[in-house]
Amino acid sequence: MVSAKKLRSKKYGRAKFWSFIAVLSISVLVIFWFLFSAFFGKSSEIYSSNSNYIDTVKQKQQIEKYNDEFIKASTSTEDTLYKTIRVSSPESLQFEYDANAGKNIRRIYTGRRINIAVTGLDSRLGTRSNHADANHVLSFLLDSGKIEITSIPRDTYADAGMDDSTGLNKLTIVRANRGRNIYLQELAKIAGLDKIHYYVEAGFSQAMGLINFLGFKDSKSILQVLRSRTGLGGDDYQRCYNQGQFIRQMILRHYDILTGPFSQIVIRGGIALMETNLTADAMNNIIAALSAKGFPRSDSDVEIRVRPAIPINYKIYNLSDESVITSLTKKIENFNIRRQDDTNFTDNKEINVERRLTKIISEASQDSLKRPKQVINKLEIYFEQKAWHQIDNTEARNRVRDDIAKLLEDAFIKTKNPLKANKVREAIEAEKLLFEKSLRKQ
């Protein structure tokens, strides 16, 4: 008889043998599967690649259809691994900073750059709400003799000091809620610039005055087109691109007035019309540097970038052609009728600006003799907004302007503030000279 010990040893040997067979079988299966996958999987990948080839060609064809303006506006050549800041001077290269832990920031210098923020404020007549509805940066590249326009949608995310749950952290609200300085910092950050050197701000009235000076017969229709968000498609991105295109086209079309015999009248009058820290001397230096490079040598000397970049095929309209403006206005109005959305320019449809300003002037006149501070309280905001430019009739517009200026100047003198009195007088004189050189065809 076999002892129990030998029996257990024999059973253990058989178990060890079958365990070895099992491991060997699994190994063979794994090797066989690997070889099978290597051979047939490669073929499968080739087949998959071929099946996607048609889609790839279609995508390439679509991309090739994009016009040059779209590529310039929506495609960045910058290294996507970095947030690139375009600096204005070599001195700015001496340091780097990390906006957020873990995000690399590369500062690049490609020549002298002067950045001017151009902001359209949604300030209603007689109010100081100051939402930034149009946001652009004009970068004058002095060494290359070019201009780069960076256009930013008003609802772009920015720190407006609100709780994120409110949905109110938008660039437009930063200007109203946190003031100009913080707004300019946020604007530069979104545009990928190191700093904003100068700012130019304009409300409805000032924008209409500038459009009138440029020779357009219907400034309200121009603004309606430039403010339309949905009527022309593309939402905020197409809207801010339209605004950037308007600026671009006006620069290319009218740059000669900044270098001609009446250039100083135009520059000083334009500065007086807007709210800005830009000086005539600074503007003259910029123009001299551009002109020395032969600007504009071609239409490509003014480029548009939309930031944040998004792949939209932007529509390009000839916004210098008033027949195009008329057509676009009708399209917007028809869209509004269908959508029952009449939000475009409703403020000026609801009130008679001439009548309102005439009434305020009459009230201020009664305070002029004994209550000059009341005159200032009533009229200063309308003077700052250049509110008379919302009046269509030229004679009525000039009369209202002169009445406001005279009352306000006298009130500042009576309250012993000659500096502000001089500012009012100089601004009106500059504006009168400017509009004597209006580009509107008589």
LODO-97138 format. One record per residue (C-alpha): residue number from 1; residue in three letters; x, y, z. Coordinates in steps of 0.02 Angstrom, whole numbers, always signed. Example, Ala and Ser with C-alpha at 12.3 -4.5 7.8 and 13.67 -1.06 7.14 Angstrom:
// residues 2
+-----+------+--------+--------+--------+
| seq | type |     xx |     yy |     zz |
+-----+------+--------+--------+--------+
|   1 |  ALA |   +615 |   -225 |   +390 |
|   2 |  SER |   +684 |    -53 |   +357 |
+-----+------+--------+--------+--------+
END
This chain:
// residues 442
+-----+------+--------+--------+--------+
| seq | type |     xx |     yy |     zz |
+-----+------+--------+--------+--------+
|   1 |  MET |     +0 |     +0 |     +0 |
|   2 |  VAL |    +52 |   +176 |    -39 |
|   3 |  SER |    +78 |   +278 |   +115 |
|   4 |  ALA |    -26 |   +437 |   +143 |
|   5 |  LYS |   +131 |   +544 |   +129 |
|   6 |  LYS |   +176 |   +473 |    -44 |
|   7 |  LEU |     -5 |   +494 |   -101 |
|   8 |  ARG |     -6 |   +676 |    -53 |
|   9 |  SER |   +161 |   +702 |   -143 |
|  10 |  LYS |    +93 |   +620 |   -300 |
|  11 |  LYS |    -63 |   +730 |   -300 |
|  12 |  TYR |    +44 |   +885 |   -272 |
|  13 |  GLY |   +152 |   +840 |   -423 |
|  14 |  ARG |     +0 |   +819 |   -536 |
|  15 |  ALA |    -69 |   +989 |   -479 |
|  16 |  LYS |    +98 |  +1073 |   -513 |
|  17 |  PHE |   +104 |   +994 |   -686 |
|  18 |  TRP |    -72 |  +1055 |   -733 |
|  19 |  SER |    -34 |  +1228 |   -664 |
|  20 |  PHE |   +119 |  +1237 |   -778 |
|  21 |  ILE |    +13 |  +1180 |   -927 |
|  22 |  ALA |   -118 |  +1314 |   -887 |
|  23 |  VAL |    +12 |  +1454 |   -876 |
|  24 |  LEU |    +94 |  +1393 |  -1037 |
|  25 |  SER |    -74 |  +1390 |  -1128 |
|  26 |  ILE |   -119 |  +1566 |  -1071 |
|  27 |  SER |    +52 |  +1630 |  -1126 |
|  28 |  VAL |    +31 |  +1550 |  -1297 |
|  29 |  LEU |   -142 |  +1629 |  -1315 |
|  30 |  VAL |    -76 |  +1800 |  -1267 |
|  31 |  ILE |    +68 |  +1787 |  -1392 |
|  32 |  PHE |    -51 |  +1726 |  -1528 |
|  33 |  TRP |   -173 |  +1869 |  -1492 |
|  34 |  PHE |    -33 |  +1997 |  -1498 |
|  35 |  LEU |    +30 |  +1932 |  -1666 |
|  36 |  PHE |   -148 |  +1927 |  -1735 |
|  37 |  SER |   -180 |  +2106 |  -1679 |
|  38 |  ALA |    -15 |  +2166 |  -1747 |
|  39 |  PHE |    -52 |  +2095 |  -1918 |
|  40 |  PHE |   -239 |  +2122 |  -1938 |
|  41 |  GLY |   -249 |  +2277 |  -1827 |
|  42 |  LYS |   -129 |  +2369 |  -1941 |
|  43 |  SER |   -241 |  +2329 |  -2088 |
|  44 |  SER |   -390 |  +2389 |  -1988 |
|  45 |  GLU |   -304 |  +2553 |  -1950 |
|  46 |  ILE |   -266 |  +2578 |  -2134 |
|  47 |  TYR |   -447 |  +2545 |  -2177 |
|  48 |  SER |   -505 |  +2666 |  -2042 |
|  49 |  SER |   -384 |  +2798 |  -2106 |
|  50 |  ASN |   -452 |  +2777 |  -2282 |
|  51 |  SER |   -631 |  +2792 |  -2221 |
|  52 |  ASN |   -590 |  +2958 |  -2139 |
|  53 |  TYR |   -496 |  +3022 |  -2291 |
|  54 |  ILE |   -651 |  +3094 |  -2374 |
|  55 |  ASP |   -699 |  +3188 |  -2216 |
|  56 |  THR |   -523 |  +3258 |  -2204 |
|  57 |  VAL |   -530 |  +3319 |  -2384 |
|  58 |  LYS |   -698 |  +3402 |  -2353 |
|  59 |  GLN |   -631 |  +3491 |  -2199 |
|  60 |  LYS |   -479 |  +3549 |  -2296 |
|  61 |  GLN |   -588 |  +3615 |  -2436 |
|  62 |  GLN |   -695 |  +3709 |  -2313 |
|  63 |  ILE |   -542 |  +3787 |  -2231 |
|  64 |  GLU |   -474 |  +3838 |  -2401 |
|  65 |  LYS |   -635 |  +3931 |  -2437 |
|  66 |  TYR |   -608 |  +4046 |  -2289 |
|  67 |  ASN |   -560 |  +4219 |  -2351 |
|  68 |  ASP |   -401 |  +4309 |  -2299 |
|  69 |  GLU |   -491 |  +4421 |  -2176 |
|  70 |  PHE |   -563 |  +4273 |  -2083 |
|  71 |  ILE |   -393 |  +4189 |  -2069 |
|  72 |  LYS |   -316 |  +4348 |  -2001 |
|  73 |  ALA |   -459 |  +4374 |  -1881 |
|  74 |  SER |   -483 |  +4200 |  -1811 |
|  75 |  THR |   -321 |  +4103 |  -1833 |
|  76 |  SER |   -175 |  +4138 |  -1720 |
|  77 |  THR |     +2 |  +4093 |  -1771 |
|  78 |  GLU |    +55 |  +4094 |  -1590 |
|  79 |  ASP |   +117 |  +3939 |  -1498 |
|  80 |  THR |    -39 |  +3864 |  -1421 |
|  81 |  LEU |    +63 |  +3793 |  -1277 |
|  82 |  TYR |    +85 |  +3971 |  -1214 |
|  83 |  LYS |    -19 |  +4122 |  -1179 |
|  84 |  THR |    +77 |  +4249 |  -1282 |
|  85 |  ILE |    +86 |  +4431 |  -1230 |
|  86 |  ARG |   +138 |  +4552 |  -1368 |
|  87 |  VAL |   +244 |  +4682 |  -1281 |
|  88 |  SER |   +263 |  +4863 |  -1331 |
|  89 |  SER |   +448 |  +4891 |  -1301 |
|  90 |  PRO |   +608 |  +4790 |  -1272 |
|  91 |  GLU |   +608 |  +4844 |  -1090 |
|  92 |  SER |   +451 |  +4743 |  -1062 |
|  93 |  LEU |   +550 |  +4584 |  -1096 |
|  94 |  GLN |   +649 |  +4601 |   -936 |
|  95 |  PHE |   +522 |  +4504 |   -835 |
|  96 |  GLU |   +391 |  +4370 |   -849 |
|  97 |  TYR |   +243 |  +4333 |   -740 |
|  98 |  ASP |   +128 |  +4187 |   -710 |
|  99 |  ALA |    -55 |  +4242 |   -718 |
| 100 |  ASN |   -113 |  +4073 |   -652 |
| 101 |  ALA |     -9 |  +3936 |   -573 |
| 102 |  GLY |    +43 |  +3814 |   -707 |
| 103 |  LYS |     +7 |  +3926 |   -856 |
| 104 |  ASN |   +159 |  +3978 |   -958 |
| 105 |  ILE |   +167 |  +4155 |  -1022 |
| 106 |  ARG |   +288 |  +4204 |  -1158 |
| 107 |  ARG |   +321 |  +4387 |  -1189 |
| 108 |  ILE |   +372 |  +4428 |  -1368 |
| 109 |  TYR |   +434 |  +4589 |  -1446 |
| 110 |  THR |   +413 |  +4621 |  -1632 |
| 111 |  GLY |   +441 |  +4809 |  -1635 |
| 112 |  ARG |   +373 |  +4966 |  -1557 |
| 113 |  ARG |   +187 |  +4955 |  -1523 |
| 114 |  ILE |    +66 |  +5090 |  -1464 |
| 115 |  ASN |    -99 |  +5017 |  -1403 |
| 116 |  ILE |   -254 |  +5128 |  -1400 |
| 117 |  ALA |   -416 |  +5060 |  -1327 |
| 118 |  VAL |   -569 |  +5116 |  -1424 |
| 119 |  THR |   -726 |  +5088 |  -1321 |
| 120 |  GLY |   -908 |  +5119 |  -1363 |
| 121 |  LEU |  -1006 |  +5156 |  -1205 |
| 122 |  ASP |  -1189 |  +5111 |  -1190 |
| 123 |  SER |  -1227 |  +5268 |  -1091 |
| 124 |  ARG |  -1405 |  +5327 |  -1121 |
| 125 |  LEU |  -1442 |  +5512 |  -1143 |
| 126 |  GLY |  -1406 |  +5601 |   -979 |
| 127 |  THR |  -1345 |  +5446 |   -886 |
| 128 |  ARG |  -1175 |  +5374 |   -838 |
| 129 |  SER |  -1209 |  +5187 |   -846 |
| 130 |  ASN |  -1051 |  +5161 |   -951 |
| 131 |  HIS |  -1068 |  +4980 |  -1004 |
| 132 |  ALA |   -932 |  +4941 |  -1132 |
| 133 |  ASP |  -1032 |  +4879 |  -1281 |
| 134 |  ALA |   -895 |  +4899 |  -1412 |
| 135 |  ASN |   -719 |  +4845 |  -1367 |
| 136 |  HIS |   -571 |  +4867 |  -1483 |
| 137 |  VAL |   -384 |  +4897 |  -1471 |
| 138 |  LEU |   -293 |  +4988 |  -1610 |
| 139 |  SER |   -110 |  +4936 |  -1607 |
| 140 |  PHE |     +3 |  +5049 |  -1708 |
| 141 |  LEU |   +156 |  +4949 |  -1759 |
| 142 |  LEU |   +278 |  +5092 |  -1783 |
| 143 |  ASP |   +427 |  +4991 |  -1848 |
| 144 |  SER |   +328 |  +4898 |  -1981 |
| 145 |  GLY |   +208 |  +5038 |  -2025 |
| 146 |  LYS |    +51 |  +4935 |  -1996 |
| 147 |  ILE |   -106 |  +4941 |  -1889 |
| 148 |  GLU |   -179 |  +4792 |  -1799 |
| 149 |  ILE |   -359 |  +4799 |  -1737 |
| 150 |  THR |   -405 |  +4679 |  -1598 |
| 151 |  SER |   -594 |  +4665 |  -1579 |
| 152 |  ILE |   -671 |  +4583 |  -1426 |
| 153 |  PRO |   -855 |  +4534 |  -1400 |
| 154 |  ARG |   -939 |  +4628 |  -1259 |
| 155 |  ASP |   -993 |  +4470 |  -1167 |
| 156 |  THR |   -818 |  +4395 |  -1159 |
| 157 |  TYR |   -781 |  +4326 |   -985 |
| 158 |  ALA |   -689 |  +4449 |   -874 |
| 159 |  ASP |   -681 |  +4481 |   -688 |
| 160 |  ALA |   -817 |  +4609 |   -654 |
| 161 |  GLY |   -810 |  +4576 |   -467 |
| 162 |  MET |   -970 |  +4474 |   -469 |
| 163 |  ASP |  -1007 |  +4298 |   -409 |
| 164 |  ASP |   -989 |  +4178 |   -556 |
| 165 |  SER |  -1162 |  +4109 |   -522 |
| 166 |  THR |  -1237 |  +4275 |   -577 |
| 167 |  GLY |  -1170 |  +4261 |   -754 |
| 168 |  LEU |  -1120 |  +4444 |   -746 |
| 169 |  ASN |   -931 |  +4426 |   -757 |
| 170 |  LYS |   -922 |  +4502 |   -930 |
| 171 |  LEU |   -807 |  +4631 |  -1008 |
| 172 |  THR |   -951 |  +4751 |  -1038 |
| 173 |  ILE |   -992 |  +4752 |   -852 |
| 174 |  VAL |   -811 |  +4773 |   -796 |
| 175 |  ARG |   -810 |  +4951 |   -865 |
| 176 |  ALA |   -972 |  +4997 |   -774 |
| 177 |  ASN |   -939 |  +4903 |   -612 |
| 178 |  ARG |   -751 |  +4918 |   -584 |
| 179 |  GLY |   -704 |  +5075 |   -680 |
| 180 |  ARG |   -592 |  +5120 |   -825 |
| 181 |  ASN |   -422 |  +5064 |   -756 |
| 182 |  ILE |   -476 |  +4886 |   -715 |
| 183 |  TYR |   -570 |  +4878 |   -880 |
| 184 |  LEU |   -413 |  +4925 |   -977 |
| 185 |  GLN |   -314 |  +4791 |   -884 |
| 186 |  GLU |   -443 |  +4658 |   -926 |
| 187 |  LEU |   -451 |  +4719 |  -1107 |
| 188 |  ALA |   -262 |  +4704 |  -1126 |
| 189 |  LYS |   -263 |  +4530 |  -1049 |
| 190 |  ILE |   -396 |  +4465 |  -1169 |
| 191 |  ALA |   -312 |  +4547 |  -1319 |
| 192 |  GLY |   -143 |  +4470 |  -1273 |
| 193 |  LEU |    -58 |  +4639 |  -1249 |
| 194 |  ASP |    +59 |  +4698 |  -1112 |
| 195 |  LYS |    -27 |  +4865 |  -1084 |
| 196 |  ILE |   -147 |  +4995 |  -1150 |
| 197 |  HIS |    -59 |  +5161 |  -1178 |
| 198 |  TYR |   -209 |  +5270 |  -1219 |
| 199 |  TYR |   -398 |  +5258 |  -1215 |
| 200 |  VAL |   -534 |  +5336 |  -1322 |
| 201 |  GLU |   -715 |  +5321 |  -1264 |
| 202 |  ALA |   -873 |  +5372 |  -1355 |
| 203 |  GLY |  -1058 |  +5360 |  -1318 |
| 204 |  PHE |  -1200 |  +5362 |  -1445 |
| 205 |  SER |  -1193 |  +5550 |  -1473 |
| 206 |  GLN |  -1005 |  +5559 |  -1498 |
| 207 |  ALA |  -1008 |  +5410 |  -1616 |
| 208 |  MET |  -1146 |  +5493 |  -1717 |
| 209 |  GLY |  -1045 |  +5654 |  -1724 |
| 210 |  LEU |   -893 |  +5562 |  -1790 |
| 211 |  ILE |   -998 |  +5469 |  -1919 |
| 212 |  ASN |  -1074 |  +5633 |  -1976 |
| 213 |  PHE |   -900 |  +5707 |  -1995 |
| 214 |  LEU |   -847 |  +5559 |  -2101 |
| 215 |  GLY |   -980 |  +5606 |  -2228 |
| 216 |  PHE |  -1120 |  +5483 |  -2195 |
| 217 |  LYS |  -1296 |  +5553 |  -2215 |
| 218 |  ASP |  -1381 |  +5435 |  -2093 |
| 219 |  SER |  -1276 |  +5407 |  -1936 |
| 220 |  LYS |  -1419 |  +5318 |  -1847 |
| 221 |  SER |  -1427 |  +5182 |  -1980 |
| 222 |  ILE |  -1239 |  +5157 |  -1969 |
| 223 |  LEU |  -1249 |  +5134 |  -1782 |
| 224 |  GLN |  -1398 |  +5017 |  -1799 |
| 225 |  VAL |  -1296 |  +4906 |  -1915 |
| 226 |  LEU |  -1141 |  +4911 |  -1804 |
| 227 |  ARG |  -1243 |  +4873 |  -1648 |
| 228 |  SER |  -1347 |  +4732 |  -1723 |
| 229 |  ARG |  -1312 |  +4569 |  -1632 |
| 230 |  THR |  -1429 |  +4444 |  -1713 |
| 231 |  GLY |  -1506 |  +4531 |  -1863 |
| 232 |  LEU |  -1352 |  +4499 |  -1973 |
| 233 |  GLY |  -1304 |  +4330 |  -1898 |
| 234 |  GLY |  -1150 |  +4281 |  -1801 |
| 235 |  ASP |  -1204 |  +4350 |  -1633 |
| 236 |  ASP |  -1075 |  +4451 |  -1534 |
| 237 |  TYR |   -927 |  +4388 |  -1635 |
| 238 |  GLN |   -994 |  +4448 |  -1803 |
| 239 |  ARG |  -1050 |  +4610 |  -1721 |
| 240 |  CYS |   -879 |  +4652 |  -1650 |
| 241 |  TYR |   -800 |  +4601 |  -1817 |
| 242 |  ASN |   -918 |  +4720 |  -1909 |
| 243 |  GLN |   -863 |  +4860 |  -1794 |
| 244 |  GLY |   -680 |  +4816 |  -1821 |
| 245 |  GLN |   -709 |  +4815 |  -2009 |
| 246 |  PHE |   -791 |  +4986 |  -2002 |
| 247 |  ILE |   -640 |  +5057 |  -1909 |
| 248 |  ARG |   -523 |  +4971 |  -2034 |
| 249 |  GLN |   -615 |  +5035 |  -2187 |
| 250 |  MET |   -625 |  +5213 |  -2120 |
| 251 |  ILE |   -437 |  +5215 |  -2083 |
| 252 |  LEU |   -394 |  +5154 |  -2258 |
| 253 |  ARG |   -517 |  +5270 |  -2341 |
| 254 |  HIS |   -481 |  +5430 |  -2244 |
| 255 |  TYR |   -302 |  +5417 |  -2181 |
| 256 |  ASP |   -252 |  +5560 |  -2295 |
| 257 |  ILE |   -352 |  +5686 |  -2191 |
| 258 |  LEU |   -231 |  +5651 |  -2048 |
| 259 |  THR |    -82 |  +5702 |  -2154 |
| 260 |  GLY |   -159 |  +5840 |  -2262 |
| 261 |  PRO |   -164 |  +6029 |  -2237 |
| 262 |  PHE |   -306 |  +6021 |  -2111 |
| 263 |  SER |   -235 |  +5876 |  -2012 |
| 264 |  GLN |   -213 |  +5974 |  -1849 |
| 265 |  ILE |   -393 |  +6036 |  -1855 |
| 266 |  VAL |   -453 |  +5856 |  -1880 |
| 267 |  ILE |   -341 |  +5783 |  -1744 |
| 268 |  ARG |   -381 |  +5916 |  -1614 |
| 269 |  GLY |   -566 |  +5916 |  -1657 |
| 270 |  GLY |   -576 |  +5727 |  -1648 |
| 271 |  ILE |   -491 |  +5726 |  -1478 |
| 272 |  ALA |   -609 |  +5862 |  -1414 |
| 273 |  LEU |   -759 |  +5760 |  -1473 |
| 274 |  MET |   -711 |  +5603 |  -1374 |
| 275 |  GLU |   -668 |  +5561 |  -1194 |
| 276 |  THR |   -482 |  +5521 |  -1204 |
| 277 |  ASN |   -310 |  +5541 |  -1127 |
| 278 |  LEU |   -235 |  +5547 |  -1302 |
| 279 |  THR |   -147 |  +5710 |  -1345 |
| 280 |  ALA |   -124 |  +5794 |  -1513 |
| 281 |  ASP |    +65 |  +5778 |  -1495 |
| 282 |  ALA |    +54 |  +5591 |  -1463 |
| 283 |  MET |    -61 |  +5567 |  -1613 |
| 284 |  ASN |    +54 |  +5671 |  -1723 |
| 285 |  ASN |   +202 |  +5561 |  -1674 |
| 286 |  ILE |   +106 |  +5403 |  -1716 |
| 287 |  ILE |    +51 |  +5470 |  -1885 |
| 288 |  ALA |   +229 |  +5529 |  -1925 |
| 289 |  ALA |   +299 |  +5355 |  -1887 |
| 290 |  LEU |   +168 |  +5270 |  -1997 |
| 291 |  SER |   +190 |  +5393 |  -2139 |
| 292 |  ALA |   +378 |  +5369 |  -2135 |
| 293 |  LYS |   +346 |  +5186 |  -2177 |
| 294 |  GLY |   +233 |  +5232 |  -2322 |
| 295 |  PHE |    +69 |  +5186 |  -2236 |
| 296 |  PRO |    -45 |  +5132 |  -2310 |
| 297 |  ARG |    +48 |  +5034 |  -2444 |
| 298 |  SER |    -97 |  +4915 |  -2467 |
| 299 |  ASP |   -260 |  +4863 |  -2383 |
| 300 |  SER |   -165 |  +4726 |  -2291 |
| 301 |  ASP |    -78 |  +4860 |  -2187 |
| 302 |  VAL |   -231 |  +4858 |  -2074 |
| 303 |  GLU |   -274 |  +4687 |  -2004 |
| 304 |  ILE |   -412 |  +4626 |  -1889 |
| 305 |  ARG |   -396 |  +4499 |  -1750 |
| 306 |  VAL |   -546 |  +4438 |  -1651 |
| 307 |  ARG |   -507 |  +4380 |  -1476 |
| 308 |  PRO |   -542 |  +4257 |  -1402 |
| 309 |  ALA |   -509 |  +4168 |  -1567 |
| 310 |  ILE |   -654 |  +4063 |  -1631 |
| 311 |  PRO |   -671 |  +3977 |  -1802 |
| 312 |  ILE |   -810 |  +4080 |  -1881 |
| 313 |  ASN |   -815 |  +4126 |  -2065 |
| 314 |  TYR |   -844 |  +4312 |  -2038 |
| 315 |  LYS |   -949 |  +4403 |  -2165 |
| 316 |  ILE |   -865 |  +4556 |  -2240 |
| 317 |  TYR |   -976 |  +4704 |  -2284 |
| 318 |  ASN |   -924 |  +4863 |  -2374 |
| 319 |  LEU |   -978 |  +4978 |  -2233 |
| 320 |  SER |   -917 |  +5133 |  -2324 |
| 321 |  ASP |  -1055 |  +5110 |  -2454 |
| 322 |  GLU |  -1218 |  +5190 |  -2396 |
| 323 |  SER |  -1320 |  +5079 |  -2513 |
| 324 |  VAL |  -1250 |  +4928 |  -2420 |
| 325 |  ILE |  -1296 |  +5010 |  -2255 |
| 326 |  THR |  -1474 |  +5038 |  -2319 |
| 327 |  SER |  -1488 |  +4857 |  -2371 |
| 328 |  LEU |  -1421 |  +4794 |  -2205 |
| 329 |  THR |  -1537 |  +4909 |  -2108 |
| 330 |  LYS |  -1688 |  +4838 |  -2199 |
| 331 |  LYS |  -1627 |  +4662 |  -2162 |
| 332 |  ILE |  -1612 |  +4703 |  -1976 |
| 333 |  GLU |  -1784 |  +4785 |  -1970 |
| 334 |  ASN |  -1865 |  +4637 |  -2057 |
| 335 |  PHE |  -1779 |  +4520 |  -1936 |
| 336 |  ASN |  -1840 |  +4623 |  -1788 |
| 337 |  ILE |  -2018 |  +4619 |  -1854 |
| 338 |  ARG |  -2012 |  +4431 |  -1871 |
| 339 |  ARG |  -1936 |  +4410 |  -1699 |
| 340 |  GLN |  -2036 |  +4553 |  -1623 |
| 341 |  ASP |  -1869 |  +4615 |  -1563 |
| 342 |  ASP |  -1850 |  +4803 |  -1576 |
| 343 |  THR |  -1702 |  +4823 |  -1459 |
| 344 |  ASN |  -1592 |  +4914 |  -1586 |
| 345 |  PHE |  -1583 |  +5099 |  -1554 |
| 346 |  THR |  -1748 |  +5105 |  -1459 |
| 347 |  ASP |  -1684 |  +5247 |  -1349 |
| 348 |  ASN |  -1682 |  +5369 |  -1494 |
| 349 |  LYS |  -1849 |  +5311 |  -1564 |
| 350 |  GLU |  -1937 |  +5341 |  -1398 |
| 351 |  ILE |  -1879 |  +5518 |  -1363 |
| 352 |  ASN |  -1863 |  +5681 |  -1457 |
| 353 |  VAL |  -1684 |  +5733 |  -1415 |
| 354 |  GLU |  -1702 |  +5912 |  -1475 |
| 355 |  ARG |  -1859 |  +5939 |  -1371 |
| 356 |  ARG |  -1782 |  +5861 |  -1217 |
| 357 |  LEU |  -1620 |  +5962 |  -1226 |
| 358 |  THR |  -1714 |  +6124 |  -1263 |
| 359 |  LYS |  -1818 |  +6097 |  -1105 |
| 360 |  ILE |  -1663 |  +6065 |   -999 |
| 361 |  ILE |  -1579 |  +6221 |  -1070 |
| 362 |  SER |  -1732 |  +6323 |  -1024 |
| 363 |  GLU |  -1728 |  +6258 |   -846 |
| 364 |  ALA |  -1541 |  +6291 |   -831 |
| 365 |  SER |  -1564 |  +6469 |   -895 |
| 366 |  GLN |  -1680 |  +6506 |   -749 |
| 367 |  ASP |  -1544 |  +6448 |   -628 |
| 368 |  SER |  -1404 |  +6540 |   -717 |
| 369 |  LEU |  -1409 |  +6702 |   -619 |
| 370 |  LYS |  -1413 |  +6640 |   -439 |
| 371 |  ARG |  -1387 |  +6451 |   -443 |
| 372 |  PRO |  -1238 |  +6414 |   -559 |
| 373 |  LYS |  -1206 |  +6246 |   -473 |
| 374 |  GLN |  -1378 |  +6190 |   -527 |
| 375 |  VAL |  -1334 |  +6238 |   -705 |
| 376 |  ILE |  -1180 |  +6127 |   -696 |
| 377 |  ASN |  -1280 |  +5984 |   -621 |
| 378 |  LYS |  -1408 |  +5996 |   -761 |
| 379 |  LEU |  -1295 |  +6020 |   -911 |
| 380 |  GLU |  -1122 |  +5945 |   -879 |
| 381 |  ILE |  -1171 |  +5766 |   -922 |
| 382 |  TYR |  -1248 |  +5821 |  -1087 |
| 383 |  PHE |  -1093 |  +5920 |  -1130 |
| 384 |  GLU |   -980 |  +5771 |  -1091 |
| 385 |  GLN |  -1088 |  +5660 |  -1202 |
| 386 |  LYS |  -1096 |  +5792 |  -1340 |
| 387 |  ALA |  -1281 |  +5752 |  -1338 |
| 388 |  TRP |  -1326 |  +5877 |  -1474 |
| 389 |  HIS |  -1257 |  +5758 |  -1606 |
| 390 |  GLN |  -1415 |  +5654 |  -1587 |
| 391 |  ILE |  -1513 |  +5797 |  -1667 |
| 392 |  ASP |  -1537 |  +5772 |  -1855 |
| 393 |  ASN |  -1561 |  +5953 |  -1907 |
| 394 |  THR |  -1393 |  +6043 |  -1921 |
| 395 |  GLU |  -1456 |  +6215 |  -1871 |
| 396 |  ALA |  -1549 |  +6148 |  -1720 |
| 397 |  ARG |  -1399 |  +6044 |  -1672 |
| 398 |  ASN |  -1281 |  +6193 |  -1676 |
| 399 |  ARG |  -1404 |  +6303 |  -1580 |
| 400 |  VAL |  -1422 |  +6175 |  -1439 |
| 401 |  ARG |  -1233 |  +6150 |  -1433 |
| 402 |  ASP |  -1198 |  +6336 |  -1418 |
| 403 |  ASP |  -1333 |  +6364 |  -1285 |
| 404 |  ILE |  -1267 |  +6222 |  -1177 |
| 405 |  ALA |  -1087 |  +6282 |  -1196 |
| 406 |  LYS |  -1126 |  +6464 |  -1153 |
| 407 |  LEU |  -1227 |  +6422 |   -997 |
| 408 |  LEU |  -1099 |  +6295 |   -937 |
| 409 |  GLU |   -949 |  +6409 |   -967 |
| 410 |  ASP |  -1033 |  +6552 |   -872 |
| 411 |  ALA |  -1078 |  +6434 |   -729 |
| 412 |  PHE |   -898 |  +6374 |   -711 |
| 413 |  ILE |   -836 |  +6553 |   -707 |
| 414 |  LYS |   -964 |  +6600 |   -572 |
| 415 |  THR |   -910 |  +6450 |   -467 |
| 416 |  LYS |   -728 |  +6504 |   -487 |
| 417 |  ASN |   -674 |  +6358 |   -596 |
| 418 |  PRO |   -590 |  +6444 |   -745 |
| 419 |  LEU |   -500 |  +6285 |   -800 |
| 420 |  LYS |   -664 |  +6196 |   -836 |
| 421 |  ALA |   -733 |  +6353 |   -916 |
| 422 |  ASN |   -583 |  +6356 |  -1034 |
| 423 |  LYS |   -604 |  +6171 |  -1070 |
| 424 |  VAL |   -784 |  +6199 |  -1125 |
| 425 |  ARG |   -739 |  +6346 |  -1237 |
| 426 |  GLU |   -589 |  +6258 |  -1317 |
| 427 |  ALA |   -689 |  +6099 |  -1350 |
| 428 |  ILE |   -828 |  +6195 |  -1438 |
| 429 |  GLU |   -705 |  +6296 |  -1542 |
| 430 |  ALA |   -615 |  +6135 |  -1594 |
| 431 |  GLU |   -779 |  +6053 |  -1640 |
| 432 |  LYS |   -836 |  +6201 |  -1746 |
| 433 |  LEU |   -673 |  +6198 |  -1843 |
| 434 |  LEU |   -686 |  +6009 |  -1864 |
| 435 |  PHE |   -859 |  +6013 |  -1941 |
| 436 |  GLU |   -811 |  +6153 |  -2058 |
| 437 |  LYS |   -700 |  +6019 |  -2137 |
| 438 |  SER |   -835 |  +5885 |  -2136 |
| 439 |  LEU |   -815 |  +5752 |  -2269 |
| 440 |  ARG |  -1001 |  +5751 |  -2306 |
| 441 |  LYS |  -1036 |  +5791 |  -2487 |
| 442 |  GLN |  -1132 |  +5953 |  -2502 |
+-----+------+--------+--------+--------+
END
